[in-house]
Amino acid sequence: MENALTGKVSQKGQVVIPASIRKALDLKRGSEVSFKLENGAITIKKLPTALDWANLVKQIPVENVDIDENGHYDPKKSPDFHDWMVNG
């Protein structure tokens, strides 16, 4: 969307989000958005849904890490954990 879209504020202070923007952000009835006012401009962002978070969590690697009594682990058996320990 290159061009700015315009709308009008209703008597109740409501503004209709243009259909092309609703479609691009997959906004549906009941979708939650946040508003931020900065330097005379309003930014509207779609807030993530529970399903968005669930899909994000599915992407996190799961790895069993065996840690011995001295707090050591085998980096070859737990490469993702080792990467996280070394690189953060």
PDB file of N, CA, C and O in Angstrom, chain B, residues numbered from 101:
ATOM      1  N   MET B 101       0.834  -1.166   0.000  1.00  0.00           N
ATOM      2  CA  MET B 101       0.000   0.000   0.000  1.00  0.00           C
ATOM      3  C   MET B 101       0.884   1.235   0.000  1.00  0.00           C
ATOM      4  O   MET B 101       1.464   1.595   1.025  1.00  0.00           O
ATOM      5  N   GLU B 102       0.980   1.856  -1.107  1.00  0.00           N
ATOM      6  CA  GLU B 102       1.851   3.011  -1.252  1.00  0.00           C
ATOM      7  C   GLU B 102       1.148   4.304  -0.872  1.00  0.00           C
ATOM      8  O   GLU B 102       1.751   5.170  -0.239  1.00  0.00           O
ATOM      9  N   ASN B 103      -0.111   4.448  -1.246  1.00  0.00           N
ATOM     10  CA  ASN B 103      -0.825   5.691  -1.026  1.00  0.00           C
ATOM     11  C   ASN B 103      -1.489   5.692   0.340  1.00  0.00           C
ATOM     12  O   ASN B 103      -1.960   4.662   0.823  1.00  0.00           O
ATOM     13  N   ALA B 104      -1.518   6.881   0.957  1.00  0.00           N
ATOM     14  CA  ALA B 104      -2.226   7.026   2.218  1.00  0.00           C
ATOM     15  C   ALA B 104      -3.721   6.956   1.947  1.00  0.00           C
ATOM     16  O   ALA B 104      -4.213   7.492   0.953  1.00  0.00           O
ATOM     17  N   LEU B 105      -4.429   6.295   2.836  1.00  0.00           N
ATOM     18  CA  LEU B 105      -5.884   6.199   2.726  1.00  0.00           C
ATOM     19  C   LEU B 105      -6.490   7.168   3.730  1.00  0.00           C
ATOM     20  O   LEU B 105      -5.876   7.463   4.755  1.00  0.00           O
ATOM     21  N   THR B 106      -7.666   7.655   3.450  1.00  0.00           N
ATOM     22  CA  THR B 106      -8.307   8.613   4.344  1.00  0.00           C
ATOM     23  C   THR B 106      -9.629   8.067   4.844  1.00  0.00           C
ATOM     24  O   THR B 106     -10.196   7.138   4.268  1.00  0.00           O
ATOM     25  N   GLY B 107     -10.107   8.658   5.924  1.00  0.00           N
ATOM     26  CA  GLY B 107     -11.391   8.292   6.493  1.00  0.00           C
ATOM     27  C   GLY B 107     -11.904   9.471   7.290  1.00  0.00           C
ATOM     28  O   GLY B 107     -11.243  10.505   7.383  1.00  0.00           O
ATOM     29  N   LYS B 108     -13.073   9.312   7.859  1.00  0.00           N
ATOM     30  CA  LYS B 108     -13.680  10.368   8.670  1.00  0.00           C
ATOM     31  C   LYS B 108     -13.965   9.831  10.063  1.00  0.00           C
ATOM     32  O   LYS B 108     -14.234   8.645  10.256  1.00  0.00           O
ATOM     33  N   VAL B 109     -13.898  10.724  11.010  1.00  0.00           N
ATOM     34  CA  VAL B 109     -14.228  10.389  12.394  1.00  0.00           C
ATOM     35  C   VAL B 109     -15.723  10.622  12.572  1.00  0.00           C
ATOM     36  O   VAL B 109     -16.239  11.689  12.240  1.00  0.00           O
ATOM     37  N   SER B 110     -16.419   9.604  13.103  1.00  0.00           N
ATOM     38  CA  SER B 110     -17.859   9.723  13.320  1.00  0.00           C
ATOM     39  C   SER B 110     -18.139  10.571  14.562  1.00  0.00           C
ATOM     40  O   SER B 110     -17.224  10.951  15.292  1.00  0.00           O
ATOM     41  N   GLN B 111     -19.414  10.856  14.783  1.00  0.00           N
ATOM     42  CA  GLN B 111     -19.839  11.628  15.942  1.00  0.00           C
ATOM     43  C   GLN B 111     -19.419  10.929  17.244  1.00  0.00           C
ATOM     44  O   GLN B 111     -19.177  11.589  18.255  1.00  0.00           O
ATOM     45  N   LYS B 112     -19.335   9.609  17.215  1.00  0.00           N
ATOM     46  CA  LYS B 112     -18.938   8.830  18.399  1.00  0.00           C
ATOM     47  C   LYS B 112     -17.425   8.649  18.494  1.00  0.00           C
ATOM     48  O   LYS B 112     -16.950   7.956  19.393  1.00  0.00           O
ATOM     49  N   GLY B 113     -16.655   9.259  17.583  1.00  0.00           N
ATOM     50  CA  GLY B 113     -15.199   9.139  17.610  1.00  0.00           C
ATOM     51  C   GLY B 113     -14.689   7.872  16.949  1.00  0.00           C
ATOM     52  O   GLY B 113     -13.536   7.491  17.149  1.00  0.00           O
ATOM     53  N   GLN B 114     -15.528   7.217  16.167  1.00  0.00           N
ATOM     54  CA  GLN B 114     -15.140   5.977  15.503  1.00  0.00           C
ATOM     55  C   GLN B 114     -14.593   6.271  14.112  1.00  0.00           C
ATOM     56  O   GLN B 114     -15.021   7.205  13.434  1.00  0.00           O
ATOM     57  N   VAL B 115     -13.633   5.442  13.710  1.00  0.00           N
ATOM     58  CA  VAL B 115     -13.051   5.533  12.377  1.00  0.00           C
ATOM     59  C   VAL B 115     -13.086   4.133  11.770  1.00  0.00           C
ATOM     60  O   VAL B 115     -12.740   3.156  12.434  1.00  0.00           O
ATOM     61  N   VAL B 116     -13.500   4.039  10.522  1.00  0.00           N
ATOM     62  CA  VAL B 116     -13.508   2.752   9.829  1.00  0.00           C
ATOM     63  C   VAL B 116     -12.117   2.512   9.254  1.00  0.00           C
ATOM     64  O   VAL B 116     -11.571   3.366   8.556  1.00  0.00           O
ATOM     65  N   ILE B 117     -11.546   1.347   9.550  1.00  0.00           N
ATOM     66  CA  ILE B 117     -10.255   0.964   8.969  1.00  0.00           C
ATOM     67  C   ILE B 117     -10.552   0.477   7.546  1.00  0.00           C
ATOM     68  O   ILE B 117     -11.366  -0.429   7.366  1.00  0.00           O
ATOM     69  N   PRO B 118      -9.913   1.057   6.548  1.00  0.00           N
ATOM     70  CA  PRO B 118     -10.186   0.659   5.169  1.00  0.00           C
ATOM     71  C   PRO B 118     -10.037  -0.856   4.954  1.00  0.00           C
ATOM     72  O   PRO B 118      -9.185  -1.510   5.555  1.00  0.00           O
ATOM     73  N   ALA B 119     -10.888  -1.380   4.084  1.00  0.00           N
ATOM     74  CA  ALA B 119     -10.932  -2.826   3.826  1.00  0.00           C
ATOM     75  C   ALA B 119      -9.574  -3.387   3.420  1.00  0.00           C
ATOM     76  O   ALA B 119      -9.208  -4.483   3.844  1.00  0.00           O
ATOM     77  N   SER B 120      -8.823  -2.650   2.606  1.00  0.00           N
ATOM     78  CA  SER B 120      -7.524  -3.165   2.154  1.00  0.00           C
ATOM     79  C   SER B 120      -6.556  -3.346   3.333  1.00  0.00           C
ATOM     80  O   SER B 120      -5.746  -4.272   3.339  1.00  0.00           O
ATOM     81  N   ILE B 121      -6.645  -2.466   4.316  1.00  0.00           N
ATOM     82  CA  ILE B 121      -5.787  -2.593   5.497  1.00  0.00           C
ATOM     83  C   ILE B 121      -6.279  -3.728   6.383  1.00  0.00           C
ATOM     84  O   ILE B 121      -5.476  -4.510   6.893  1.00  0.00           O
ATOM     85  N   ARG B 122      -7.599  -3.824   6.570  1.00  0.00           N
ATOM     86  CA  ARG B 122      -8.151  -4.935   7.372  1.00  0.00           C
ATOM     87  C   ARG B 122      -7.747  -6.274   6.779  1.00  0.00           C
ATOM     88  O   ARG B 122      -7.394  -7.202   7.506  1.00  0.00           O
ATOM     89  N   LYS B 123      -7.800  -6.369   5.459  1.00  0.00           N
ATOM     90  CA  LYS B 123      -7.437  -7.619   4.790  1.00  0.00           C
ATOM     91  C   LYS B 123      -5.941  -7.901   4.951  1.00  0.00           C
ATOM     92  O   LYS B 123      -5.552  -9.032   5.240  1.00  0.00           O
ATOM     93  N   ALA B 124      -5.108  -6.884   4.768  1.00  0.00           N
ATOM     94  CA  ALA B 124      -3.654  -7.069   4.873  1.00  0.00           C
ATOM     95  C   ALA B 124      -3.242  -7.520   6.270  1.00  0.00           C
ATOM     96  O   ALA B 124      -2.306  -8.305   6.421  1.00  0.00           O
ATOM     97  N   LEU B 125      -3.943  -7.020   7.296  1.00  0.00           N
ATOM     98  CA  LEU B 125      -3.602  -7.380   8.680  1.00  0.00           C
ATOM     99  C   LEU B 125      -4.467  -8.508   9.221  1.00  0.00           C
ATOM    100  O   LEU B 125      -4.311  -8.904  10.376  1.00  0.00           O
ATOM    101  N   ASP B 126      -5.369  -9.029   8.411  1.00  0.00           N
ATOM    102  CA  ASP B 126      -6.307 -10.072   8.820  1.00  0.00           C
ATOM    103  C   ASP B 126      -7.103  -9.631  10.054  1.00  0.00           C
ATOM    104  O   ASP B 126      -7.282 -10.399  10.999  1.00  0.00           O
ATOM    105  N   LEU B 127      -7.575  -8.379  10.027  1.00  0.00           N
ATOM    106  CA  LEU B 127      -8.399  -7.865  11.115  1.00  0.00           C
ATOM    107  C   LEU B 127      -9.832  -8.313  10.909  1.00  0.00           C
ATOM    108  O   LEU B 127     -10.407  -8.134   9.835  1.00  0.00           O
ATOM    109  N   LYS B 128     -10.392  -8.887  11.937  1.00  0.00           N
ATOM    110  CA  LYS B 128     -11.774  -9.346  11.897  1.00  0.00           C
ATOM    111  C   LYS B 128     -12.527  -8.700  13.059  1.00  0.00           C
ATOM    112  O   LYS B 128     -11.919  -8.070  13.925  1.00  0.00           O
ATOM    113  N   ARG B 129     -13.826  -8.855  13.075  1.00  0.00           N
ATOM    114  CA  ARG B 129     -14.613  -8.343  14.194  1.00  0.00           C
ATOM    115  C   ARG B 129     -14.065  -8.922  15.492  1.00  0.00           C
ATOM    116  O   ARG B 129     -13.904 -10.136  15.618  1.00  0.00           O
ATOM    117  N   GLY B 130     -13.785  -8.067  16.438  1.00  0.00           N
ATOM    118  CA  GLY B 130     -13.252  -8.511  17.718  1.00  0.00           C
ATOM    119  C   GLY B 130     -11.731  -8.502  17.795  1.00  0.00           C
ATOM    120  O   GLY B 130     -11.167  -8.671  18.876  1.00  0.00           O
ATOM    121  N   SER B 131     -11.060  -8.308  16.660  1.00  0.00           N
ATOM    122  CA  SER B 131      -9.590  -8.214  16.688  1.00  0.00           C
ATOM    123  C   SER B 131      -9.197  -7.038  17.566  1.00  0.00           C
ATOM    124  O   SER B 131      -9.854  -5.997  17.555  1.00  0.00           O
ATOM    125  N   GLU B 132      -8.124  -7.206  18.325  1.00  0.00           N
ATOM    126  CA  GLU B 132      -7.654  -6.127  19.185  1.00  0.00           C
ATOM    127  C   GLU B 132      -6.496  -5.394  18.523  1.00  0.00           C
ATOM    128  O   GLU B 132      -5.631  -6.005  17.894  1.00  0.00           O
ATOM    129  N   VAL B 133      -6.496  -4.072  18.678  1.00  0.00           N
ATOM    130  CA  VAL B 133      -5.439  -3.230  18.139  1.00  0.00           C
ATOM    131  C   VAL B 133      -4.943  -2.301  19.235  1.00  0.00           C
ATOM    132  O   VAL B 133      -5.645  -2.038  20.212  1.00  0.00           O
ATOM    133  N   SER B 134      -3.725  -1.810  19.058  1.00  0.00           N
ATOM    134  CA  SER B 134      -3.195  -0.805  19.982  1.00  0.00           C
ATOM    135  C   SER B 134      -3.032   0.508  19.231  1.00  0.00           C
ATOM    136  O   SER B 134      -2.833   0.522  18.016  1.00  0.00           O
ATOM    137  N   PHE B 135      -3.117   1.600  19.961  1.00  0.00           N
ATOM    138  CA  PHE B 135      -2.972   2.934  19.392  1.00  0.00           C
ATOM    139  C   PHE B 135      -1.797   3.615  20.075  1.00  0.00           C
ATOM    140  O   PHE B 135      -1.634   3.522  21.292  1.00  0.00           O
ATOM    141  N   LYS B 136      -0.979   4.301  19.281  1.00  0.00           N
ATOM    142  CA  LYS B 136       0.148   5.053  19.825  1.00  0.00           C
ATOM    143  C   LYS B 136       0.164   6.418  19.146  1.00  0.00           C
ATOM    144  O   LYS B 136       0.130   6.521  17.920  1.00  0.00           O
ATOM    145  N   LEU B 137       0.216   7.458  19.967  1.00  0.00           N
ATOM    146  CA  LEU B 137       0.289   8.814  19.451  1.00  0.00           C
ATOM    147  C   LEU B 137       1.701   9.324  19.659  1.00  0.00           C
ATOM    148  O   LEU B 137       2.200   9.368  20.784  1.00  0.00           O
ATOM    149  N   GLU B 138       2.345   9.712  18.559  1.00  0.00           N
ATOM    150  CA  GLU B 138       3.726  10.183  18.634  1.00  0.00           C
ATOM    151  C   GLU B 138       3.969  11.216  17.539  1.00  0.00           C
ATOM    152  O   GLU B 138       3.747  10.945  16.359  1.00  0.00           O
ATOM    153  N   ASN B 139       4.420  12.390  17.934  1.00  0.00           N
ATOM    154  CA  ASN B 139       4.729  13.474  16.995  1.00  0.00           C
ATOM    155  C   ASN B 139       3.557  13.791  16.062  1.00  0.00           C
ATOM    156  O   ASN B 139       3.747  14.015  14.866  1.00  0.00           O
ATOM    157  N   GLY B 140       2.365  13.806  16.612  1.00  0.00           N
ATOM    158  CA  GLY B 140       1.188  14.150  15.820  1.00  0.00           C
ATOM    159  C   GLY B 140       0.694  13.066  14.892  1.00  0.00           C
ATOM    160  O   GLY B 140      -0.199  13.313  14.081  1.00  0.00           O
ATOM    161  N   ALA B 141       1.251  11.865  14.988  1.00  0.00           N
ATOM    162  CA  ALA B 141       0.825  10.740  14.135  1.00  0.00           C
ATOM    163  C   ALA B 141       0.296   9.608  15.010  1.00  0.00           C
ATOM    164  O   ALA B 141       0.799   9.371  16.108  1.00  0.00           O
ATOM    165  N   ILE B 142      -0.710   8.922  14.517  1.00  0.00           N
ATOM    166  CA  ILE B 142      -1.277   7.772  15.223  1.00  0.00           C
ATOM    167  C   ILE B 142      -0.798   6.499  14.530  1.00  0.00           C
ATOM    168  O   ILE B 142      -0.908   6.359  13.312  1.00  0.00           O
ATOM    169  N   THR B 143      -0.272   5.585  15.322  1.00  0.00           N
ATOM    170  CA  THR B 143       0.107   4.263  14.807  1.00  0.00           C
ATOM    171  C   THR B 143      -0.889   3.260  15.377  1.00  0.00           C
ATOM    172  O   THR B 143      -1.130   3.233  16.584  1.00  0.00           O
ATOM    173  N   ILE B 144      -1.461   2.442  14.513  1.00  0.00           N
ATOM    174  CA  ILE B 144      -2.381   1.389  14.938  1.00  0.00           C
ATOM    175  C   ILE B 144      -1.726   0.055  14.611  1.00  0.00           C
ATOM    176  O   ILE B 144      -1.327  -0.189  13.473  1.00  0.00           O
ATOM    177  N   LYS B 145      -1.620  -0.809  15.625  1.00  0.00           N
ATOM    178  CA  LYS B 145      -1.017  -2.133  15.426  1.00  0.00           C
ATOM    179  C   LYS B 145      -1.983  -3.223  15.848  1.00  0.00           C
ATOM    180  O   LYS B 145      -2.699  -3.091  16.841  1.00  0.00           O
ATOM    181  N   LYS B 146      -1.994  -4.300  15.081  1.00  0.00           N
ATOM    182  CA  LYS B 146      -2.786  -5.467  15.452  1.00  0.00           C
ATOM    183  C   LYS B 146      -2.077  -6.164  16.604  1.00  0.00           C
ATOM    184  O   LYS B 146      -0.870  -6.402  16.547  1.00  0.00           O
ATOM    185  N   LEU B 147      -2.829  -6.491  17.648  1.00  0.00           N
ATOM    186  CA  LEU B 147      -2.256  -7.231  18.768  1.00  0.00           C
ATOM    187  C   LEU B 147      -2.324  -8.725  18.472  1.00  0.00           C
ATOM    188  O   LEU B 147      -3.286  -9.193  17.864  1.00  0.00           O
ATOM    189  N   PRO B 148      -1.314  -9.472  18.897  1.00  0.00           N
ATOM    190  CA  PRO B 148      -1.337 -10.915  18.644  1.00  0.00           C
ATOM    191  C   PRO B 148      -2.452 -11.606  19.417  1.00  0.00           C
ATOM    192  O   PRO B 148      -2.774 -11.238  20.547  1.00  0.00           O
ATOM    193  N   THR B 149      -3.026 -12.609  18.781  1.00  0.00           N
ATOM    194  CA  THR B 149      -4.069 -13.414  19.416  1.00  0.00           C
ATOM    195  C   THR B 149      -3.433 -14.596  20.134  1.00  0.00           C
ATOM    196  O   THR B 149      -2.234 -14.842  20.001  1.00  0.00           O
ATOM    197  N   ALA B 150      -4.229 -15.311  20.881  1.00  0.00           N
ATOM    198  CA  ALA B 150      -3.737 -16.521  21.548  1.00  0.00           C
ATOM    199  C   ALA B 150      -3.224 -17.522  20.510  1.00  0.00           C
ATOM    200  O   ALA B 150      -2.231 -18.211  20.744  1.00  0.00           O
ATOM    201  N   LEU B 151      -3.904 -17.599  19.366  1.00  0.00           N
ATOM    202  CA  LEU B 151      -3.468 -18.507  18.298  1.00  0.00           C
ATOM    203  C   LEU B 151      -2.127 -18.062  17.731  1.00  0.00           C
ATOM    204  O   LEU B 151      -1.274 -18.898  17.433  1.00  0.00           O
ATOM    205  N   ASP B 152      -1.929 -16.749  17.576  1.00  0.00           N
ATOM    206  CA  ASP B 152      -0.631 -16.242  17.107  1.00  0.00           C
ATOM    207  C   ASP B 152       0.473 -16.688  18.056  1.00  0.00           C
ATOM    208  O   ASP B 152       1.520 -17.161  17.613  1.00  0.00           O
ATOM    209  N   TRP B 153       0.244 -16.540  19.357  1.00  0.00           N
ATOM    210  CA  TRP B 153       1.250 -16.943  20.354  1.00  0.00           C
ATOM    211  C   TRP B 153       1.479 -18.447  20.320  1.00  0.00           C
ATOM    212  O   TRP B 153       2.619 -18.903  20.415  1.00  0.00           O
ATOM    213  N   ALA B 154       0.410 -19.217  20.186  1.00  0.00           N
ATOM    214  CA  ALA B 154       0.542 -20.677  20.144  1.00  0.00           C
ATOM    215  C   ALA B 154       1.388 -21.102  18.947  1.00  0.00           C
ATOM    216  O   ALA B 154       2.234 -21.989  19.064  1.00  0.00           O
ATOM    217  N   ASN B 155       1.161 -20.469  17.794  1.00  0.00           N
ATOM    218  CA  ASN B 155       1.943 -20.802  16.600  1.00  0.00           C
ATOM    219  C   ASN B 155       3.402 -20.395  16.764  1.00  0.00           C
ATOM    220  O   ASN B 155       4.299 -21.075  16.265  1.00  0.00           O
ATOM    221  N   LEU B 156       3.641 -19.295  17.459  1.00  0.00           N
ATOM    222  CA  LEU B 156       5.007 -18.853  17.711  1.00  0.00           C
ATOM    223  C   LEU B 156       5.732 -19.837  18.623  1.00  0.00           C
ATOM    224  O   LEU B 156       6.891 -20.176  18.386  1.00  0.00           O
ATOM    225  N   VAL B 157       5.046 -20.289  19.658  1.00  0.00           N
ATOM    226  CA  VAL B 157       5.651 -21.225  20.612  1.00  0.00           C
ATOM    227  C   VAL B 157       5.983 -22.557  19.935  1.00  0.00           C
ATOM    228  O   VAL B 157       6.969 -23.203  20.290  1.00  0.00           O
ATOM    229  N   LYS B 158       5.171 -22.964  18.972  1.00  0.00           N
ATOM    230  CA  LYS B 158       5.431 -24.214  18.254  1.00  0.00           C
ATOM    231  C   LYS B 158       6.777 -24.184  17.531  1.00  0.00           C
ATOM    232  O   LYS B 158       7.377 -25.231  17.285  1.00  0.00           O
ATOM    233  N   GLN B 159       7.249 -22.988  17.195  1.00  0.00           N
ATOM    234  CA  GLN B 159       8.496 -22.855  16.443  1.00  0.00           C
ATOM    235  C   GLN B 159       9.732 -22.929  17.334  1.00  0.00           C
ATOM    236  O   GLN B 159      10.851 -23.037  16.831  1.00  0.00           O
ATOM    237  N   ILE B 160       9.542 -22.871  18.647  1.00  0.00           N
ATOM    238  CA  ILE B 160      10.675 -22.905  19.569  1.00  0.00           C
ATOM    239  C   ILE B 160      11.177 -24.345  19.665  1.00  0.00           C
ATOM    240  O   ILE B 160      10.395 -25.257  19.936  1.00  0.00           O
ATOM    241  N   PRO B 161      12.464 -24.553  19.447  1.00  0.00           N
ATOM    242  CA  PRO B 161      12.974 -25.926  19.516  1.00  0.00           C
ATOM    243  C   PRO B 161      12.887 -26.479  20.937  1.00  0.00           C
ATOM    244  O   PRO B 161      13.100 -25.767  21.918  1.00  0.00           O
ATOM    245  N   VAL B 162      12.571 -27.760  21.014  1.00  0.00           N
ATOM    246  CA  VAL B 162      12.508 -28.453  22.301  1.00  0.00           C
ATOM    247  C   VAL B 162      13.653 -29.448  22.326  1.00  0.00           C
ATOM    248  O   VAL B 162      13.855 -30.218  21.387  1.00  0.00           O
ATOM    249  N   GLU B 163      14.385 -29.416  23.403  1.00  0.00           N
ATOM    250  CA  GLU B 163      15.561 -30.274  23.487  1.00  0.00           C
ATOM    251  C   GLU B 163      15.744 -30.723  24.936  1.00  0.00           C
ATOM    252  O   GLU B 163      15.712 -29.899  25.850  1.00  0.00           O
ATOM    253  N   ASN B 164      15.932 -32.005  25.145  1.00  0.00           N
ATOM    254  CA  ASN B 164      16.233 -32.502  26.484  1.00  0.00           C
ATOM    255  C   ASN B 164      17.708 -32.296  26.761  1.00  0.00           C
ATOM    256  O   ASN B 164      18.563 -32.627  25.939  1.00  0.00           O
ATOM    257  N   VAL B 165      17.995 -31.744  27.931  1.00  0.00           N
ATOM    258  CA  VAL B 165      19.373 -31.470  28.312  1.00  0.00           C
ATOM    259  C   VAL B 165      19.667 -32.209  29.609  1.00  0.00           C
ATOM    260  O   VAL B 165      19.036 -31.968  30.639  1.00  0.00           O
ATOM    261  N   ASP B 166      20.632 -33.108  29.539  1.00  0.00           N
ATOM    262  CA  ASP B 166      21.063 -33.827  30.741  1.00  0.00           C
ATOM    263  C   ASP B 166      22.205 -33.056  31.381  1.00  0.00           C
ATOM    264  O   ASP B 166      23.268 -32.885  30.784  1.00  0.00           O
ATOM    265  N   ILE B 167      21.973 -32.595  32.601  1.00  0.00           N
ATOM    266  CA  ILE B 167      22.997 -31.859  33.341  1.00  0.00           C
ATOM    267  C   ILE B 167      23.430 -32.726  34.513  1.00  0.00           C
ATOM    268  O   ILE B 167      22.601 -33.184  35.299  1.00  0.00           O
ATOM    269  N   ASP B 168      24.752 -32.949  34.623  1.00  0.00           N
ATOM    270  CA  ASP B 168      25.247 -33.821  35.695  1.00  0.00           C
ATOM    271  C   ASP B 168      25.292 -33.068  37.026  1.00  0.00           C
ATOM    272  O   ASP B 168      24.940 -31.891  37.103  1.00  0.00           O
ATOM    273  N   GLU B 169      25.732 -33.771  38.066  1.00  0.00           N
ATOM    274  CA  GLU B 169      25.748 -33.189  39.408  1.00  0.00           C
ATOM    275  C   GLU B 169      26.690 -31.991  39.530  1.00  0.00           C
ATOM    276  O   GLU B 169      26.575 -31.207  40.472  1.00  0.00           O
ATOM    277  N   ASN B 170      27.612 -31.846  38.592  1.00  0.00           N
ATOM    278  CA  ASN B 170      28.544 -30.716  38.602  1.00  0.00           C
ATOM    279  C   ASN B 170      28.060 -29.559  37.716  1.00  0.00           C
ATOM    280  O   ASN B 170      28.760 -28.557  37.565  1.00  0.00           O
ATOM    281  N   GLY B 171      26.866 -29.699  37.134  1.00  0.00           N
ATOM    282  CA  GLY B 171      26.318 -28.641  36.291  1.00  0.00           C
ATOM    283  C   GLY B 171      26.824 -28.663  34.866  1.00  0.00           C
ATOM    284  O   GLY B 171      26.685 -27.674  34.145  1.00  0.00           O
ATOM    285  N   HIS B 172      27.415 -29.785  34.441  1.00  0.00           N
ATOM    286  CA  HIS B 172      27.935 -29.897  33.080  1.00  0.00           C
ATOM    287  C   HIS B 172      26.944 -30.638  32.183  1.00  0.00           C
ATOM    288  O   HIS B 172      26.128 -31.433  32.651  1.00  0.00           O
ATOM    289  N   TYR B 173      27.035 -30.359  30.907  1.00  0.00           N
ATOM    290  CA  TYR B 173      26.201 -31.026  29.905  1.00  0.00           C
ATOM    291  C   TYR B 173      27.065 -31.323  28.686  1.00  0.00           C
ATOM    292  O   TYR B 173      28.148 -30.759  28.529  1.00  0.00           O
ATOM    293  N   ASP B 174      26.575 -32.219  27.821  1.00  0.00           N
ATOM    294  CA  ASP B 174      27.295 -32.577  26.600  1.00  0.00           C
ATOM    295  C   ASP B 174      26.784 -31.710  25.446  1.00  0.00           C
ATOM    296  O   ASP B 174      25.650 -31.895  25.003  1.00  0.00           O
ATOM    297  N   PRO B 175      27.605 -30.757  24.943  1.00  0.00           N
ATOM    298  CA  PRO B 175      27.167 -29.875  23.861  1.00  0.00           C
ATOM    299  C   PRO B 175      26.777 -30.619  22.586  1.00  0.00           C
ATOM    300  O   PRO B 175      25.965 -30.126  21.803  1.00  0.00           O
ATOM    301  N   LYS B 176      27.351 -31.800  22.374  1.00  0.00           N
ATOM    302  CA  LYS B 176      27.018 -32.566  21.165  1.00  0.00           C
ATOM    303  C   LYS B 176      25.615 -33.168  21.264  1.00  0.00           C
ATOM    304  O   LYS B 176      24.935 -33.320  20.250  1.00  0.00           O
ATOM    305  N   LYS B 177      25.181 -33.509  22.472  1.00  0.00           N
ATOM    306  CA  LYS B 177      23.847 -34.074  22.668  1.00  0.00           C
ATOM    307  C   LYS B 177      22.775 -32.984  22.752  1.00  0.00           C
ATOM    308  O   LYS B 177      21.591 -33.248  22.542  1.00  0.00           O
ATOM    309  N   SER B 178      23.200 -31.769  23.060  1.00  0.00           N
ATOM    310  CA  SER B 178      22.261 -30.648  23.217  1.00  0.00           C
ATOM    311  C   SER B 178      22.783 -29.411  22.480  1.00  0.00           C
ATOM    312  O   SER B 178      23.131 -28.413  23.111  1.00  0.00           O
ATOM    313  N   PRO B 179      22.839 -29.477  21.134  1.00  0.00           N
ATOM    314  CA  PRO B 179      23.434 -28.367  20.382  1.00  0.00           C
ATOM    315  C   PRO B 179      22.649 -27.054  20.475  1.00  0.00           C
ATOM    316  O   PRO B 179      23.257 -25.984  20.512  1.00  0.00           O
ATOM    317  N   ASP B 180      21.319 -27.111  20.513  1.00  0.00           N
ATOM    318  CA  ASP B 180      20.540 -25.873  20.606  1.00  0.00           C
ATOM    319  C   ASP B 180      20.752 -25.204  21.964  1.00  0.00           C
ATOM    320  O   ASP B 180      20.901 -23.985  22.047  1.00  0.00           O
ATOM    321  N   PHE B 181      20.765 -26.010  23.023  1.00  0.00           N
ATOM    322  CA  PHE B 181      21.005 -25.471  24.360  1.00  0.00           C
ATOM    323  C   PHE B 181      22.412 -24.882  24.438  1.00  0.00           C
ATOM    324  O   PHE B 181      22.611 -23.811  25.013  1.00  0.00           O
ATOM    325  N   HIS B 182      23.379 -25.579  23.864  1.00  0.00           N
ATOM    326  CA  HIS B 182      24.756 -25.100  23.881  1.00  0.00           C
ATOM    327  C   HIS B 182      24.861 -23.759  23.126  1.00  0.00           C
ATOM    328  O   HIS B 182      25.523 -22.832  23.591  1.00  0.00           O
ATOM    329  N   ASP B 183      24.214 -23.670  21.982  1.00  0.00           N
ATOM    330  CA  ASP B 183      24.219 -22.420  21.220  1.00  0.00           C
ATOM    331  C   ASP B 183      23.637 -21.286  22.044  1.00  0.00           C
ATOM    332  O   ASP B 183      24.173 -20.178  22.058  1.00  0.00           O
ATOM    333  N   TRP B 184      22.535 -21.569  22.734  1.00  0.00           N
ATOM    334  CA  TRP B 184      21.896 -20.563  23.572  1.00  0.00           C
ATOM    335  C   TRP B 184      22.807 -20.152  24.735  1.00  0.00           C
ATOM    336  O   TRP B 184      22.890 -18.972  25.078  1.00  0.00           O
ATOM    337  N   MET B 185      23.486 -21.131  25.336  1.00  0.00           N
ATOM    338  CA  MET B 185      24.400 -20.837  26.461  1.00  0.00           C
ATOM    339  C   MET B 185      25.577 -19.975  25.990  1.00  0.00           C
ATOM    340  O   MET B 185      26.029 -19.087  26.713  1.00  0.00           O
ATOM    341  N   VAL B 186      26.066 -20.239  24.787  1.00  0.00           N
ATOM    342  CA  VAL B 186      27.245 -19.530  24.293  1.00  0.00           C
ATOM    343  C   VAL B 186      26.860 -18.165  23.688  1.00  0.00           C
ATOM    344  O   VAL B 186      27.522 -17.159  23.943  1.00  0.00           O
ATOM    345  N   ASN B 187      25.797 -18.145  22.895  1.00  0.00           N
ATOM    346  CA  ASN B 187      25.463 -16.933  22.148  1.00  0.00           C
ATOM    347  C   ASN B 187      24.288 -16.134  22.703  1.00  0.00           C
ATOM    348  O   ASN B 187      24.025 -15.008  22.281  1.00  0.00           O
ATOM    349  N   GLY B 188      23.594 -16.740  23.653  1.00  0.00           N
ATOM    350  CA  GLY B 188      22.461 -16.018  24.260  1.00  0.00           C
ATOM    351  C   GLY B 188      21.205 -16.052  23.472  1.00  0.00           C
ATOM    352  O   GLY B 188      20.199 -15.480  23.891  1.00  0.00           O
TER     353      GLY B 188
END
